Amino acid sequence: MRFFWLVAVFCLVAFLPTIALAAYHQGDRGDDVAEIQRQLIALGYSVQAADGVFGGETAAAIKSFQR
């Protein structure tokens, strides 16, 4: 059992830096933002267009989604 935990901790430490955790903020631009906007639109949240610009509408839609 101790060996299992040793291997688990090793894998976590070894691979954790390769896991990308992204945070987006108003003013960000790009394909990732456009994909987030497309997903929000598909879920019925109010975003005028998937233009790849993280503006006020995108921020409001994300806040609504998170509630």
DRENTORKOL-3810 file (N, C-alpha, C; in nm, 4 decimals):
REM DRENTORKOL-3810
@n.u->0.0832; n.v->-0.1195; n.w->0.0000; ca.u->0.0000; ca.v->0.0000; ca.w->0.0000; c.u->0.0880; c.v->0.1263; c.w->0.0000
@n.u->0.1950; n.v->0.1236; n.w->0.0745; ca.u->0.2841; ca.v->0.2382; ca.w->0.0800; c.u->0.3464; c.v->0.2637; c.w->-0.0567
@n.u->0.3793; n.v->0.1567; n.w->-0.1294; ca.u->0.4360; ca.v->0.1692; ca.w->-0.2631; c.u->0.3383; c.v->0.2394; c.w->-0.3565
@n.u->0.2106; n.v->0.2051; n.w->-0.3476; ca.u->0.1074; ca.v->0.2679; ca.w->-0.4303; c.u->0.1078; c.v->0.4190; c.w->-0.4099
@n.u->0.1105; n.v->0.4640; n.w->-0.2848; ca.u->0.1079; ca.v->0.6072; ca.w->-0.2568; c.u->0.2356; c.v->0.6754; c.w->-0.3038
@n.u->0.3470; n.v->0.6054; n.w->-0.2915; ca.u->0.4732; ca.v->0.6611; ca.w->-0.3392; c.u->0.4690; c.v->0.6831; c.w->-0.4902
@n.u->0.4161; n.v->0.5849; n.w->-0.5627; ca.u->0.4037; ca.v->0.5966; ca.w->-0.7086; c.u->0.3035; c.v->0.7064; c.w->-0.7444
@n.u->0.1928; n.v->0.7130; n.w->-0.6717; ca.u->0.0911; ca.v->0.8158; ca.w->-0.6991; c.u->0.1477; c.v->0.9559; c.w->-0.6799
@n.u->0.2200; n.v->0.9770; n.w->-0.5715; ca.u->0.2787; ca.v->1.1092; ca.w->-0.5458; c.u->0.3843; c.v->1.1412; c.w->-0.6516
@n.u->0.4654; n.v->1.0438; n.w->-0.6883; ca.u->0.5665; ca.v->1.0661; ca.w->-0.7916; c.u->0.5009; c.v->1.1087; c.w->-0.9224
@n.u->0.3960; n.v->1.0380; n.w->-0.9632; ca.u->0.3273; ca.v->1.0713; ca.w->-1.0895; c.u->0.2664; c.v->1.2109; c.w->-1.0829
@n.u->0.2089; n.v->1.2443; n.w->-0.9696; ca.u->0.1485; ca.v->1.3767; ca.w->-0.9548; c.u->0.2537; c.v->1.4858; c.w->-0.9679
@n.u->0.3652; n.v->1.4683; n.w->-0.9004; ca.u->0.4717; ca.v->1.5685; ca.w->-0.9054; c.u->0.5360; c.v->1.5734; c.w->-1.0437
@n.u->0.5510; n.v->1.4577; n.w->-1.1068; ca.u->0.6172; ca.v->1.4522; ca.w->-1.2375; c.u->0.5323; c.v->1.5131; c.w->-1.3479
@n.u->0.4016; n.v->1.4924; n.w->-1.3433; ca.u->0.3166; ca.v->1.5338; ca.w->-1.4545; c.u->0.2365; c.v->1.6597; c.w->-1.4285
@n.u->0.2310; n.v->1.7078; n.w->-1.3075; ca.u->0.1532; ca.v->1.8271; ca.w->-1.2758; c.u->0.1960; c.v->1.9488; c.w->-1.3569
@n.u->0.3266; n.v->1.9728; n.w->-1.3762; ca.u->0.3645; ca.v->2.0910; ca.w->-1.4558; c.u->0.3183; c.v->2.0857; c.w->-1.6007
@n.u->0.2879; n.v->1.9674; n.w->-1.6528; ca.u->0.2450; ca.v->1.9577; ca.w->-1.7928; c.u->0.0966; c.v->1.9825; c.w->-1.8098
@n.u->0.0231; n.v->1.9878; n.w->-1.7002; ca.u->-0.1206; ca.v->2.0129; ca.w->-1.7076; c.u->-0.1418; c.v->2.1636; c.w->-1.7169
@n.u->-0.2004; n.v->2.2081; n.w->-1.8270; ca.u->-0.2208; ca.v->2.3516; ca.w->-1.8483; c.u->-0.3539; c.v->2.3934; c.w->-1.7867
@n.u->-0.3467; n.v->2.4844; n.w->-1.6936; ca.u->-0.4664; ca.v->2.5419; ca.w->-1.6348; c.u->-0.4740; c.v->2.6856; c.w->-1.6828
@n.u->-0.5740; n.v->2.7144; n.w->-1.7619; ca.u->-0.5836; ca.v->2.8463; ca.w->-1.8231; c.u->-0.6855; c.v->2.9319; c.w->-1.7486
@n.u->-0.6547; n.v->3.0576; n.w->-1.7377; ca.u->-0.7473; ca.v->3.1559; ca.w->-1.6826; c.u->-0.7578; c.v->3.2684; c.w->-1.7849
@n.u->-0.8791; n.v->3.3058; n.w->-1.8152; ca.u->-0.9020; ca.v->3.4106; ca.w->-1.9143; c.u->-0.9658; c.v->3.5310; c.w->-1.8459
@n.u->-0.9345; n.v->3.6482; n.w->-1.8970; ca.u->-0.9831; ca.v->3.7725; ca.w->-1.8381; c.u->-1.0283; c.v->3.8673; c.w->-1.9486
@n.u->-1.1077; n.v->3.9671; n.w->-1.9087; ca.u->-1.1510; ca.v->4.0673; ca.w->-2.0053; c.u->-1.0304; c.v->4.1302; c.w->-2.0718
@n.u->-1.0392; n.v->4.1431; n.w->-2.2027; ca.u->-0.9295; ca.v->4.1984; ca.w->-2.2815; c.u->-0.8487; c.v->4.0919; c.w->-2.3533
@n.u->-0.8606; n.v->3.9655; n.w->-2.3072; ca.u->-0.7900; ca.v->3.8575; ca.w->-2.3757; c.u->-0.8506; c.v->3.8354; c.w->-2.5138
@n.u->-0.7694; n.v->3.7861; n.w->-2.6059; ca.u->-0.8135; ca.v->3.7601; ca.w->-2.7424; c.u->-0.7553; c.v->3.6285; c.w->-2.7907
@n.u->-0.8234; n.v->3.5668; n.w->-2.8874; ca.u->-0.7656; ca.v->3.4488; ca.w->-2.9491; c.u->-0.8645; c.v->3.3379; c.w->-2.9749
@n.u->-0.8114; n.v->3.2298; n.w->-3.0295; ca.u->-0.8944; ca.v->3.1148; ca.w->-3.0664; c.u->-0.9569; c.v->3.0474; c.w->-2.9452
@n.u->-0.8848; n.v->3.0437; n.w->-2.8324; ca.u->-0.9403; ca.v->2.9830; ca.w->-2.7117; c.u->-1.0624; c.v->3.0604; c.w->-2.6631
@n.u->-1.0545; n.v->3.1920; n.w->-2.6686; ca.u->-1.1674; ca.v->3.2757; ca.w->-2.6275; c.u->-1.2851; c.v->3.2533; c.w->-2.7226
@n.u->-1.2589; n.v->3.2445; n.w->-2.8513; ca.u->-1.3653; ca.v->3.2187; ca.w->-2.9489; c.u->-1.4331; c.v->3.0845; c.w->-2.9216
@n.u->-1.3548; n.v->2.9847; n.w->-2.8840; ca.u->-1.4128; ca.v->2.8529; ca.w->-2.8529; c.u->-1.5004; c.v->2.8607; c.w->-2.7281
@n.u->-1.4561; n.v->2.9334; n.w->-2.6276; ca.u->-1.5383; ca.v->2.9529; ca.w->-2.5080; c.u->-1.6691; c.v->3.0220; c.w->-2.5465
@n.u->-1.6601; n.v->3.1234; n.w->-2.6315; ca.u->-1.7803; ca.v->3.1947; ca.w->-2.6756; c.u->-1.8741; c.v->3.1017; c.w->-2.7521
@n.u->-1.8195; n.v->3.0176; n.w->-2.8394; ca.u->-1.9043; ca.v->2.9226; ca.w->-2.9138; c.u->-1.9759; c.v->2.8276; c.w->-2.8186
@n.u->-1.9055; n.v->2.7817; n.w->-2.7169; ca.u->-1.9675; ca.v->2.6920; ca.w->-2.6193; c.u->-2.0771; c.v->2.7635; c.w->-2.5408
@n.u->-2.0529; n.v->2.8874; n.w->-2.5035; ca.u->-2.1551; ca.v->2.9648; ca.w->-2.4326; c.u->-2.2782; c.v->2.9858; c.w->-2.5194
@n.u->-2.2568; n.v->3.0175; n.w->-2.6468; ca.u->-2.3686; ca.v->3.0355; ca.w->-2.7400; c.u->-2.4468; c.v->2.9057; c.w->-2.7536
@n.u->-2.3761; n.v->2.7932; n.w->-2.7658; ca.u->-2.4423; ca.v->2.6627; ca.w->-2.7797; c.u->-2.5254; c.v->2.6284; c.w->-2.6560
@n.u->-2.4823; n.v->2.6777; n.w->-2.5397; ca.u->-2.5567; ca.v->2.6527; ca.w->-2.4159; c.u->-2.6684; c.v->2.7535; c.w->-2.3928
@n.u->-2.6806; n.v->2.8518; n.w->-2.4842; ca.u->-2.7902; ca.v->2.9470; ca.w->-2.4762; c.u->-2.7585; c.v->3.0755; c.w->-2.4016
@n.u->-2.6329; n.v->3.1009; n.w->-2.3713; ca.u->-2.5957; ca.v->3.2252; ca.w->-2.3038; c.u->-2.5768; c.v->3.3365; c.w->-2.4058
@n.u->-2.6022; n.v->3.4588; n.w->-2.3612; ca.u->-2.6035; ca.v->3.5736; ca.w->-2.4513; c.u->-2.4634; c.v->3.6247; c.w->-2.4811
@n.u->-2.4149; n.v->3.5886; n.w->-2.5983; ca.u->-2.2901; ca.v->3.6416; ca.w->-2.6527; c.u->-2.3206; c.v->3.6715; c.w->-2.7984
@n.u->-2.2988; n.v->3.7950; n.w->-2.8421; ca.u->-2.3377; ca.v->3.8325; ca.w->-2.9781; c.u->-2.2684; c.v->3.7486; c.w->-3.0841
@n.u->-2.1375; n.v->3.7315; n.w->-3.0711; ca.u->-2.0637; ca.v->3.6578; ca.w->-3.1735; c.u->-1.9399; c.v->3.5952; c.w->-3.1108
@n.u->-1.8962; n.v->3.4859; n.w->-3.1703; ca.u->-1.7716; ca.v->3.4224; ca.w->-3.1280; c.u->-1.6572; c.v->3.4883; c.w->-3.2032
@n.u->-1.6252; n.v->3.6109; n.w->-3.1613; ca.u->-1.5241; ca.v->3.6894; ca.w->-3.2327; c.u->-1.3841; c.v->3.6759; c.w->-3.1738
@n.u->-1.3722; n.v->3.6026; n.w->-3.0638; ca.u->-1.2413; ca.v->3.5818; ca.w->-3.0033; c.u->-1.1936; c.v->3.6942; c.w->-2.9142
@n.u->-1.2829; n.v->3.7888; n.w->-2.8834; ca.u->-1.2478; ca.v->3.9008; ca.w->-2.7964; c.u->-1.3270; c.v->3.8859; c.w->-2.6665
@n.u->-1.2568; n.v->3.8752; n.w->-2.5553; ca.u->-1.3205; ca.v->3.8585; ca.w->-2.4245; c.u->-1.3609; c.v->3.9962; c.w->-2.3738
@n.u->-1.4869; n.v->4.0310; n.w->-2.3997; ca.u->-1.5392; ca.v->4.1606; ca.w->-2.3591; c.u->-1.6427; c.v->4.1466; c.w->-2.2486
@n.u->-1.7182; n.v->4.2527; n.w->-2.2311; ca.u->-1.8190; ca.v->4.2570; ca.w->-2.1255; c.u->-1.9275; c.v->4.1518; c.w->-2.1397
@n.u->-1.9738; n.v->4.1290; n.w->-2.2627; ca.u->-2.0777; ca.v->4.0272; ca.w->-2.2847; c.u->-2.0278; c.v->3.8883; c.w->-2.2487
@n.u->-1.9065; n.v->3.8583; n.w->-2.2875; ca.u->-1.8497; ca.v->3.7277; ca.w->-2.2563; c.u->-1.8347; c.v->3.7117; c.w->-2.1057
@n.u->-1.7872; n.v->3.8154; n.w->-2.0387; ca.u->-1.7717; ca.v->3.8103; ca.w->-1.8935; c.u->-1.9055; c.v->3.7874; c.w->-1.8248
@n.u->-2.0103; n.v->3.8574; n.w->-1.8705; ca.u->-2.1435; ca.v->3.8420; ca.w->-1.8111; c.u->-2.1977; c.v->3.7018; c.w->-1.8370
@n.u->-2.1761; n.v->3.6491; n.w->-1.9566; ca.u->-2.2231; ca.v->3.5140; ca.w->-1.9889; c.u->-2.1528; c.v->3.4096; c.w->-1.9025
@n.u->-2.0251; n.v->3.4273; n.w->-1.8796; ca.u->-1.9515; ca.v->3.3335; ca.w->-1.7958; c.u->-2.0007; c.v->3.3401; c.w->-1.6517
@n.u->-2.0259; n.v->3.4596; n.w->-1.6014; ca.u->-2.0782; ca.v->3.4729; ca.w->-1.4653; c.u->-2.2140; c.v->3.4047; c.w->-1.4525
@n.u->-2.2989; n.v->3.4206; n.w->-1.5550; ca.u->-2.4288; ca.v->3.3534; ca.w->-1.5535; c.u->-2.4124; c.v->3.2023; c.w->-1.5560
@n.u->-2.3194; n.v->3.1542; n.w->-1.6370; ca.u->-2.2929; ca.v->3.0109; ca.w->-1.6453; c.u->-2.2449; c.v->2.9565; c.w->-1.5111
@n.u->-2.1629; n.v->3.0310; n.w->-1.4416; ca.u->-2.1063; ca.v->2.9842; ca.w->-1.3155; c.u->-2.2072; c.v->2.9809; c.w->-1.2017
@n.u->-2.3188; n.v->3.0487; n.w->-1.2170; ca.u->-2.4208; ca.v->3.0484; ca.w->-1.1110; c.u->-2.5034; c.v->2.9272; c.w->-1.1157
END
